[in-house]
Amino acid sequence: MQLKKIQAQVEHLKKYLQSPHCYDHLYWWESQQVFQKQWDILAEDFGKMYDMSLQNSHTKRLWKREQHYPKKLFLLFIQQESDFVKQMFRDLFNEDKSIDGRVDRFVFYADEMLQLYKKANPRSIENNHYHSYEVCSMYLAFRYPAIYGFYNLEQFQHCLTCLGSPNIPQVDDFARFCKVSKTLWNFLSKDEAIFDLHQKRLEDGKHYMGDSMLLVSEWMYLMQE
């Protein structure tokens, strides 16, 4: 990545945060705050807790949109194998293990859960659990705001192109995404104006107010060549 291009993108983000469009993605921080308040792996009713952890007063598009229903499918899986799904999340959120292994296992176990569900419900038309690296990154970003942001391969590729990287991944590389996100966060942290502008658009009690890699995710989304 090239320093001058990173600096130019920092200025672009700063202008965005002073524009009327700076509120467009605040539902990300609302969902993050809801998850932080609601998530409890030891909850007596795990399905209800999972449902309540994924709520938003503005939109449900992070977990429900056309041809994308990860929450719906996992609620079905929880009804069938609650303890197994709990263990999936315990493993995903275990920071003592490598991130690549955790995400790969989560997707693999989701595949297994789908097969078990279809076997138990042969008339069901469900044939996709929708739990990609993108959805795993959502869970991780909600659970550990200061460590993870939202991942999308095409967006990550575009970001690296905009920043002049000579090596653009052609397949998912979540570990590299995490490293790049941390590097970009370090650049943002040197500009107090960025954080002042960001904090001014947040509503205390509604949005997550702490350090959040979602700011880097939003920055990646906004990058221009």
Secondary structure by P-SEA (a helix, b strand, c coil): ccaaaaaaaaaaaaaaaacccccccaaaaaaaaaaaaccccccccaaaaaaaaccccccccccccccccaaaaaaaaaaccaaaaaaaaaaaacccccaaaaaaaaaaaaaaaaaaaaaaccccccccccccaaaaaaaaaaacccccccccaaaaaaaaaaaccccccccccaaaaaaaaaaaaaaaaacaaaaaaaaaacccccccccccaaaaaaaaaaccc
